[in-house]
Amino acid sequence: MSKLINKEKIVTTATAETKDENVDNKDAIKEKIASRRTIVYQTLIDPAELRIKGEKTKHKLFNNSIFERHNPSEIEFVSIEKYYEPFVVVNGKYSIDYYRQSVYALKLDKDVREVVLFDRTFVPGKAWNSSVYEYCIKIEGEERLFKERKAFLILNKYGQDANINDFRSGPSEDNSLELVASLKMQEIPSNLDTDVIRERIAQRPFDANRIVTEALEIDERSVIYAPRFKLTYKCLSNGKQACMEFDGVSSKRIKQKEYAISAIIGDMIRELKRLVGL
């Protein structure tokens, strides 16, 4: 441990006295959050085209085992249903300018008796973090840092990262808000996007001692409703039903297993929040 010698007293450490009139010690983060937009994509695929695609592959819905195979003639079309799948797009940036405390240890030759720094005299002592006797002096000070994090997220309706391969952009309807209301599309909580991006990027460093500035800016918020078609078929030999889903913009088939897993995880998250009272 080092000792500081002056005319009046001896102290064990030297601490830098840093003052900055611009330092803001308030805990509140400065936020700038854009309004959320609502977009409904136009349907560019004719349902008849999807019926043709479905007829070509419908038997695969029921051929899940090598011991159970069905001919297309055994599979009967039941219905086609159009719905809209919501996606949430959000872009944000978090920045923090802050001070953190730090300790600087200077190892010295064993013959050194005093070190003069900043018009102060330090007397070497045993290193506090060493198992052997080493001469050193310890200076405590503050470091000023600036950190910035950015994120652009495409989320599903549960607030999880969406499979970007299943997301196809397209032209939007002119009356998106009216369509959402008239078709009773699923509404997304107003704070879902801001909560997710805030949790991912707006994490104050654990070693922050004094904060100069701290800000969160979210400049893009959109809820996009993408058209989907669900085709349901029935196997006449066993009475079972199964379905396949297509994107209404690109006609690409949607991977249902991923959606099923997302739904299960989403239900679990909501139940956990309910149990802990969030």
N, C-alpha and C positions, 0 to 999 in steps of 0.2 A: 504494500500500500504506500503511495507517495504522500509526502508531507509538503505543504506550502508554507514558506516562511515569509513573514513581513514584520514590520516594526511592532505590531501590536499583538499578534497571536500566531499560533501554528494550527493549520487545519490539515485534515487527512486527504482531502480531494480538492480539485479546482473545478468549479462549474462556470461555464460561460454564461454571461448575462446577456441574453439576446432579447431585444425589444423591437417590435415592428408595429407601428401605429395602424397598419392595414390588417393586422391579424383579427379575425372574427372568431370568437370563442363560442358562438352560439351553436347548438347542436342541430338546428334545423337546416336541412339541405335545400338549396334553391332549385326549384323545379320549373321547367317550361315544357308543358305537355300540349300537343296539338289535339284538335278535335278529331273524333273518329268518323271515318267515312263508311258508307254502306254501298256495296257494289253487287249487282246481280248480273252474272254472265248470261249472254244470249245463248239459246239452244241452237246449235248449228247442225245437229244430226237429226235426220228423219227417223222416227221410231220404226218405220218399215225396214230400214237398213239394219237396225239392231235385231229385228225379228229374223232376218236372214242369217245374220251372224250366229244368233242363238240356235237356230235349227242345225247349223253345221257342227256345233260342239255340245249340244244338250245332253247327249248320252254320257259324256265324260263326268257329268255331275253325279252320276250314280255308279260309275265304275271305279269304286274306291278300293276294290280288292280283286286279286287275280282269280278268286273263286266265285266272284259275282260280276258277270258281264251282262250288259243290256244293249239290245239293238235300238237304233233311233226310233223304230216304229213302236217301241214299248213306252216311249217318253211323250207325254202329252203337254202341250202348252196350257198354262192356267191363266196368267195375267201379265200385264206390263204396267208398271207404276213409275211415275215421274216424281222426283223429289229434289230438294236442294241441299247440298252438303256445305256447311259453313267452314271457312278457313279464316284465320286471323293473321294479318301481316302487321309487324311492328318493327320500327327502327329507332335505335336510341344510342345516346352517348353519355357516359358518366366520367366526370373529371374531379380530381381533388388535388389541391395545393396545400401541403401541410408540413409541419415539423415533427420530427421524432427525436427522442433522446438517444444519445449514443455515448459509448465509453471508448476512449482511445488509450491503449497501453503501449508505452514505449520501453522496450528492453534496453538496458544499459550495461556498460562494462562494469565489472565488479569494483573497479577502482574509482568510479564516479561517485562523488559525494554530494554534489548539487547540480541542478539543471535550471538555467534561467530562461523562461519563456514569457513573452508579453510583460516584461518588467516584473515578473514574479519568480520566486525561487522555490524549486521543488526538491525535496529530499527523497531519494529512492527508498523503496521498501520492498518487502517480499511480494512477488506476484500472487494475487489472490486466487488465480485460476491455475496454479501450477503446483505439482507435487514435489518439485525440487526447489531449492532456494535460488531464485533469480531476482536480480535487481531490476526494478522498473519504476516508472511513474505512471499514474493514471489520471487522465484528464476527462472530465465529463462535459459534454456539449450537446448541441442540437444540430440536426441535419434537415435541410429543407428539400422536399421531394415534390415532384409532380407526376401523377399517374392518370392515365386515360384508358377507358375501355369502351369498345363499341360492339354493337350486336344488331344483326338483321335477322328476324325470326319469322318463320311461317309455321303457325300452330294449327292443330286441329281444334275441334270444339271442346276438348277436355283440357286444353292448355299444354298439350304435349307437342313435341316437334313432329310436324306432318311429314309424310313420305313425299318428298319433292317430286318423285317420278310420277305420282298420281295427281299432281297439281298441274293443270293446263290453263294457261291464260287465254283470254278471248275478249271480244268486244262486250261492253256492258250495256244493259238496258237503260233507256232514258229515264224511266220512272222506277228506280230501284227501291226506294223507300215505300212507295205505294204497293209494289209487288210483295215485299216482305210482309206488309200488313194484311193484304188481301188474301195471300196464299198461306198465311199463318206459319211462316217459316220459323224455325227454331231460333230464339233470341239468345245472344251471347252476353254474359254479364259485362257490364260497362267497364269494369276494372280488371278483367281477366288478362288482357295484354299488358297493361301497365304493371300489374303485380308480378307477372312472369319475368319481364325484362328487368324490373327493379331488383328482383331476387338474384338474377344472373350477373348483372354488371354493377349495381350500386351497392357494393360491399365496402364499407369504410375499413381501411387497414387497421389491424389490431394494434399497431404500434404508433398510431397517430396521437401525438401529444397536444399540439395546437394546430388549429385549422385556419388557413388563410381564406381559401374559397373552396366550396364543394357544390357541384351542380349536376343535375340530371336533365338532359334534354331529349324529349321524344318527339321527333318531327314527322313521323309517319305512322298512322294508325288506320287500318282498314279491316272491315269484315267483308269477305268475299263469299258470295253464295254461288257455288258451281252446280249446274244441273246434272242430275244422275238419273239413270233408268235402271229399274230393277225388274228382271224377267224371272217369273216363277214357273217351274215345270213339275210335273207329277209322273212318277213311275207307276204304270198300270199294274205291273206284276206284284208289287209289294205295297203300293199305296203311299209311299214316301214322297215328300216334296223337297225341292231344293231350288236355289235361285242363283243367278249371275247378275252382276252389275256392270254398267258401262258409263263412261264419262260422256256427258251430253255435248261437250265441245269438240273433243277429238275422236270419240267413239272407241277409245281405248278401254279395255276391260279392267275393272278395279279388282285388286287383290283383296278378297274378302277376309282372309285370315288375319291380315294386318289390322283391319278395321275391328274385327272381333276382339283381338288382343287389346287394342286401344280402348275399346268400350269397357272391357273388364277392368283394366287399370284405372280408367276414369271413375268407374263406380267405386272402386276401392279407395281412391283418394277422397272422393266426396264423403264416404262413410267415415273415414278417419277424421276428417275435418269436423264432421257432425259430432263424433264422440268426444273430441277435445274442445268442442265449443267454439270453433273458428267460424 
